Amino acid sequence: MVNNNSSQPNDWCWVNTNLGVEDLDSSMERLSLSIMSQEKSAAANSVDPREYTLTPFTLEEASSEHGNQNVMNNYNNGAIVQGALLTSSHDYNGFNSIEQETHDVGESVAQRLQGIRGHVVTLARDQYGCRFLQAMIDDGIPQEIDMILDEVEDHTHELMTHHFGNYLIEKFFTSEKLTFNQFQRILSYVIMDVQQLEHTCMNDHGTRVAQKMLTSLRDPVQIAYTVRRLMYITVPLLKNANGGYVIQQCVRVFTESCQKVIFDEIARNCVDVATDKKGCSVIQKCMAHGAGVPILLLVKSIILNSGILSADPFGNYVVQYIIKRNILEPPVTKMIVQHLRGRYAELSMNRHASHVIEVLFRHSDPTDVAIIIMELVNSPDFVNLLRHYYGNYVAQRALQFSTGVTHRTLVHRILSNYAYLHAHPYGERVLTCIKGIRWPA
């Protein structure tokens, strides 16, 4: 038996298990009613997603510090629908959906423009505000797009480098709703000031928007004008990690005539770019997308500066690249072999240039290989080369790729200096490369 004098919970009906069936049914009914009452109370404390009313989205509060924060909080809550702020209210007057509410508001284009006029840049810097502006562009209403363009004119580059604003500028280039004149306007905002364009292309967000811009260009006049503007900042962009992607995109998507403008500018600054850590890599990637006439001047410039570039920590990779591609007629290898004559012994003992000489052995015809070897054999520094930390690798490669009389001459010259080589760690390496030769006692 349960003590009837004990305290009972206020929010649950107490049930005596010793009661009869009728009393038990009555107790269960009271328990059910109590549970339903609790559920209604819990529901009253929650907000139905339909319980919103629309208030005109004028952003008048944005003029003050606290008011602007309140407006931004509404954006962050996702409460933006077609130029109106959604404000919570339990009295939603029987509306069944947000769409129905928006439809009943009947906001005109003029009202929407008035609601955001003067606040486009502020919206663009906010995650949800930027999405709202992108949706307006997708709507394709010319008056709205023109107003957005008017307000971003002086802030284009700032927004291109902003972590949210960059998506708005990108939308201008990817949307199909812009007229030709509207597209021309945003393009001119971006490329008019080349100094700001350079800074933007070097930014993590800006470089992505710039690449989208280049991909979206279709009009030949716009393409030519854009390439001409980029030509002035090609060199600094090539020497920057993000900027290099913009120049690569130019070469990748444009025709040979536009490619030639970029490659000719690189050719005029060949040594400056090729000896840069980033530049030497970007040059190779650009040449991979170009061929024939556009890269002709650049390849010739690299050949003419091959002596300087071969001895450079980064430039030597550019020389190796054109040797391996061997794209000109007469071949690049033949032209480089002729240009470097008289310097092979010196270059063979250079840390970076020795790699270039080895690549020449691999990719040159036997006649050019013989020219290099005979110069090394007749050099007064030949023994020093064989005993050199880097030079010994060149000598080993010469033994590998030489043939006929040239090979026999090289072997004889090495063996004649056996006394200076066999006890030297690097000289001994060269001797071990000579196969089938009986060493002198």
C-alpha positions in Angstrom: 0.0 0.0 0.0 1.3 3.4 -1.0 1.3 6.1 1.6 -1.5 8.6 0.7 0.1 11.3 2.8 3.3 11.4 0.8 4.0 14.4 -1.4 3.0 14.0 -5.0 4.6 15.6 -8.1 2.7 18.6 -9.3 3.2 17.9 -13.0 2.3 14.2 -13.1 -0.9 12.5 -12.0 -0.4 10.0 -9.2 -1.8 6.6 -9.9 -2.8 4.2 -7.1 -2.1 0.7 -8.4 -4.5 -0.8 -5.9 -7.6 1.0 -7.4 -10.3 -0.7 -9.4 -10.4 -0.9 -13.1 -12.7 2.2 -13.5 -10.5 4.2 -11.1 -7.5 3.1 -13.1 -9.0 4.2 -16.4 -9.8 7.6 -14.8 -6.2 8.0 -13.6 -4.8 7.1 -17.0 -7.0 9.6 -18.7 -5.7 12.3 -16.3 -2.2 11.2 -17.0 -2.7 11.5 -20.7 -4.2 15.0 -20.4 -1.2 16.0 -18.3 1.3 14.8 -20.9 -0.7 16.7 -23.7 -0.5 19.8 -21.5 3.3 19.5 -21.2 3.7 19.0 -25.0 1.6 22.2 -25.7 3.8 24.1 -23.2 7.0 22.9 -24.9 5.6 23.8 -28.3 4.8 27.3 -27.1 8.5 27.9 -26.3 9.7 26.9 -29.8 9.4 29.0 -33.0 7.6 27.6 -35.9 9.6 28.2 -39.1 6.4 29.5 -40.6 5.9 32.1 -37.9 7.6 35.1 -39.6 6.4 38.3 -40.9 8.1 40.4 -43.5 9.2 43.9 -42.8 10.7 46.2 -45.6 14.4 45.7 -45.9 15.7 49.3 -45.9 18.8 48.8 -43.8 18.3 52.2 -42.1 19.8 50.7 -39.0 23.1 50.1 -40.8 24.0 53.8 -40.2 24.8 53.1 -36.6 27.3 50.7 -35.0 24.7 48.7 -33.0 22.1 48.9 -35.6 24.5 47.6 -38.3 25.3 44.6 -36.0 21.6 43.9 -35.6 21.1 43.9 -39.3 24.1 41.6 -39.9 22.8 39.2 -37.2 19.6 38.9 -39.3 21.7 38.1 -42.3 23.7 35.5 -40.4 20.4 33.9 -39.3 19.6 33.5 -43.0 16.6 35.8 -42.7 16.8 37.4 -46.2 14.2 36.8 -48.8 13.9 38.9 -51.9 15.0 42.2 -50.4 13.1 41.8 -47.1 14.1 41.0 -43.5 12.3 38.1 -41.8 11.4 39.0 -38.2 10.1 36.3 -35.8 6.5 36.6 -34.7 4.1 34.0 -33.3 1.2 35.9 -34.9 1.8 35.1 -38.5 -1.8 35.8 -39.6 -2.5 32.4 -41.1 0.4 32.3 -43.6 1.4 28.8 -44.5 4.8 29.4 -45.9 7.5 32.0 -46.4 6.9 31.9 -50.1 3.3 32.9 -49.6 4.3 35.8 -47.3 6.8 37.0 -49.9 4.2 36.8 -52.6 1.7 38.8 -50.5 4.2 41.6 -49.8 4.4 42.3 -53.6 7.6 44.3 -53.3 8.4 46.1 -56.5 11.8 46.4 -58.2 12.0 50.1 -57.1 11.3 49.2 -53.5 14.0 46.5 -53.6 16.5 49.0 -55.1 15.6 51.5 -52.4 16.1 48.9 -49.7 19.7 48.1 -50.5 20.9 51.3 -52.1 24.0 52.6 -50.5 24.6 49.3 -48.7 25.8 47.0 -51.5 29.5 47.0 -50.4 28.5 46.2 -46.8 26.3 43.3 -48.0 29.1 42.0 -50.2 31.4 41.7 -47.2 28.9 39.5 -45.4 28.4 35.8 -46.2 24.6 35.9 -46.5 24.5 39.4 -47.9 26.9 38.4 -50.7 24.7 35.4 -51.5 21.7 37.7 -51.6 23.4 40.0 -54.1 24.4 37.0 -56.3 20.8 35.9 -56.3 19.8 39.4 -57.6 22.3 39.1 -60.4 20.9 35.7 -61.3 17.4 37.3 -61.4 18.7 39.3 -64.4 16.9 42.5 -63.7 19.0 45.2 -65.5 18.2 48.0 -63.0 19.4 45.9 -60.1 22.6 44.8 -61.8 23.3 48.4 -62.9 22.9 49.6 -59.3 25.2 46.9 -57.9 27.8 47.8 -60.5 27.5 51.5 -59.6 28.2 50.8 -56.0 31.1 48.3 -56.4 33.0 50.5 -59.0 35.3 52.0 -56.4 35.6 48.8 -54.4 36.1 46.2 -57.1 39.7 45.2 -56.1 38.9 45.4 -52.4 36.0 42.9 -52.9 38.1 40.7 -55.2 40.5 40.1 -52.3 37.8 39.7 -49.6 36.9 36.2 -48.5 33.2 36.8 -49.2 33.2 39.7 -51.6 35.2 37.8 -54.2 32.3 35.6 -54.9 30.2 38.6 -56.0 32.8 39.8 -58.5 33.1 36.3 -59.8 29.4 36.1 -60.3 29.5 39.0 -62.7 31.9 37.0 -64.9 30.1 33.7 -64.7 26.5 34.8 -64.9 24.8 34.8 -68.3 22.3 37.5 -67.3 24.7 40.5 -67.9 24.4 42.6 -71.0 27.5 43.3 -73.1 27.7 46.8 -71.7 27.4 45.5 -68.1 30.1 43.0 -68.7 32.3 45.7 -70.3 31.8 47.8 -67.2 32.9 45.2 -64.6 35.8 44.2 -66.9 37.1 47.8 -67.1 36.8 48.2 -63.3 39.1 45.2 -62.9 41.8 45.9 -65.5 41.9 49.7 -65.7 44.4 50.2 -62.8 47.3 47.8 -63.5 48.9 48.4 -60.1 45.8 47.3 -58.3 45.3 44.5 -60.7 48.9 43.2 -59.9 48.1 43.3 -56.2 44.8 41.5 -56.7 46.3 38.8 -58.9 48.8 38.0 -56.2 46.1 37.5 -53.6 44.7 34.0 -52.8 41.1 35.1 -53.6 42.0 37.6 -56.3 43.9 35.2 -58.4 40.9 32.9 -58.6 38.6 35.6 -59.7 41.1 36.9 -62.3 41.4 33.4 -63.8 37.5 33.2 -64.0 37.5 36.5 -65.7 40.0 35.3 -68.3 38.0 32.2 -69.0 34.8 34.2 -69.4 36.2 36.5 -72.1 34.7 35.9 -75.6 34.9 39.2 -77.5 38.2 39.6 -79.4 38.5 43.3 -78.6 38.0 42.6 -74.8 40.6 39.8 -75.0 43.2 41.9 -76.8 42.7 44.8 -74.4 42.9 42.5 -71.3 46.1 40.8 -72.6 47.7 44.2 -73.3 47.0 45.4 -69.7 48.4 42.1 -68.3 51.5 42.5 -70.4 52.7 45.4 -68.2 52.6 43.3 -65.1 53.6 39.9 -66.6 57.1 39.9 -65.0 56.1 40.5 -61.4 53.2 38.1 -61.7 55.5 35.3 -63.0 57.6 35.7 -60.0 54.7 35.3 -57.6 53.0 32.0 -56.7 49.4 33.2 -57.2 50.2 35.6 -60.0 51.8 32.9 -62.1 48.5 31.1 -62.3 47.0 34.1 -64.0 49.7 34.2 -66.7 49.3 30.5 -67.2 45.6 30.9 -67.7 46.3 33.6 -70.4 48.5 31.1 -72.3 46.0 28.3 -71.8 42.8 29.9 -73.0 43.8 32.5 -75.6 44.9 32.2 -79.2 48.5 32.2 -80.5 48.4 36.0 -81.3 47.6 36.8 -77.6 50.0 34.2 -76.4 52.8 35.9 -78.4 52.2 39.1 -76.5 52.9 37.4 -73.2 55.8 35.3 -74.4 57.5 38.2 -76.1 57.3 40.1 -72.8 58.9 37.1 -71.0 61.6 37.0 -73.6 62.5 40.6 -73.0 63.0 39.8 -69.3 64.2 36.3 -69.8 67.2 36.3 -67.3 65.2 38.2 -64.6 62.3 35.7 -64.7 64.3 32.5 -65.3 66.6 33.1 -62.4 63.7 33.5 -60.0 62.6 30.5 -57.9 58.9 30.9 -58.9 59.6 32.3 -62.4 61.7 29.4 -63.6 58.9 27.0 -62.9 56.1 29.2 -64.4 58.2 29.7 -67.6 58.3 26.0 -68.2 54.6 25.6 -67.5 53.8 28.4 -69.9 56.0 26.9 -72.7 54.2 23.6 -72.2 51.0 25.3 -73.4 52.6 27.2 -76.2 54.3 26.0 -79.4 55.6 27.4 -82.7 55.7 31.1 -83.4 54.5 32.4 -80.0 57.5 30.9 -78.1 60.1 31.3 -80.8 61.5 34.6 -79.4 61.5 33.2 -75.9 63.4 30.1 -76.8 66.0 32.1 -78.7 66.4 34.4 -75.8 67.1 31.5 -73.5 69.7 30.1 -75.9 71.5 33.5 -76.1 71.6 33.6 -72.3 72.3 29.9 -71.8 75.7 30.6 -70.3 74.3 32.7 -67.5 71.3 30.6 -67.0 73.2 27.3 -66.9 75.2 28.4 -63.9 72.2 29.7 -62.0 70.5 27.6 -59.3 67.1 28.1 -61.0 67.9 29.2 -64.6 69.6 25.9 -65.3 66.2 24.1 -65.2 64.9 26.4 -67.9 67.9 25.5 -70.2 67.4 21.8 -69.5 63.7 22.1 -70.4 64.3 23.6 -73.9 67.1 21.0 -74.5 64.7 18.2 -73.7 61.9 19.6 -75.9 64.3 20.4 -78.7 61.6 22.2 -80.6 63.4 24.5 -83.1 64.9 23.9 -86.5 67.9 23.7 -86.4 67.6 21.8 -83.1 68.0 23.7 -79.8 70.7 21.4 -78.7 72.9 22.2 -81.7 72.4 26.0 -81.1 73.3 25.7 -77.4 76.4 23.5 -78.1 77.7 26.2 -80.5 76.8 29.0 -78.1 78.6 27.5 -75.1 81.9 26.6 -76.9 85.0 27.7 -75.0 83.3 27.3 -71.6 82.7 23.6 -71.2 85.5 22.9 -68.8 84.4 25.8 -66.6 80.7 24.9 -66.7 81.4 21.2 -66.1 82.9 22.1 -62.7 79.9 24.3 -61.7 77.3 22.7 -59.5 74.3 23.7 -61.6 75.8 23.9 -65.1 77.2 20.4 -64.9 73.6 19.1 -65.0 73.1 21.1 -68.3 76.2 19.5 -69.8 75.0 16.0 -68.9 71.6 16.7 -70.5 73.4 17.9 -73.6 75.2 14.6 -73.8 71.9 12.7 -73.5 70.0 14.7 -76.1 72.6 15.8 -78.7 73.6 13.9 -81.8 77.1 12.3 -81.9 78.6 15.2 -83.8 77.7 17.7 -81.1 78.8 15.2 -78.4 82.2 15.0 -80.0 82.5 18.8 -80.1 82.0 19.0 -76.3 84.3 16.0 -75.5 87.2 17.2 -77.7 87.1 20.6 -76.0 87.2 19.0 -72.6 90.1 16.6 -73.5 92.1 19.5 -74.9 91.5 21.8 -71.9 94.4 22.5 -69.5 91.9 21.9 -66.7 91.1 18.3 -67.9 92.8 16.5 -64.9 91.2 19.0 -62.4 87.8 18.3 -64.0 88.3 14.5 -63.6 89.1 15.0 -59.9 86.4 17.6 -59.3 83.3 16.9 -57.2 80.9 17.8 -60.0 83.3 17.5 -63.0 83.7 13.7 -62.5 80.0 13.2 -63.2 80.4 15.0 -66.6 83.4 12.8 -67.4 81.4 9.7 -66.6 78.6 10.8 -68.8 81.0 11.6 -71.6 82.3 8.0 -71.5 78.7 6.8 -71.6 77.6 8.7 -74.7 80.9 9.0 -76.7 81.4 6.7 -79.7 84.2 5.7 -82.2 87.3 7.8 -82.4 86.0 10.3 -79.8 85.5 7.5 -77.2 89.0 6.1 -77.8 90.6 9.5 -77.5 88.8 10.2 -74.3 89.7 6.8 -72.7 93.4 7.3 -73.7 93.5 10.7 -72.2 92.0 9.5 -68.9 94.4 6.5 -68.7 97.4 8.7 -69.4 96.6 10.5 -66.1 96.1 7.3 -64.1 98.7 8.2 -61.6 96.7 11.3 -60.6 93.4 9.6 -60.5 93.6 6.1 -59.0 94.2 7.4 -55.4 91.7 10.2 -55.7 88.1 9.5 -54.6 86.5 11.3 -57.6 89.2 10.3 -60.1 88.7 6.7 -59.1 85.0 6.9 -60.0 86.0 7.9 -63.6 88.4 5.0 -63.9 85.8 2.5 -62.8 83.6 3.6 -65.7 86.1 2.5 -68.3 85.2 -1.1 -69.1 87.5 -3.8 -70.6 90.7 -1.7 -70.0 93.7 -3.3 -68.3 94.9 -0.9 -65.6 98.7 -0.2 -65.7 100.8 -1.6 -62.9 
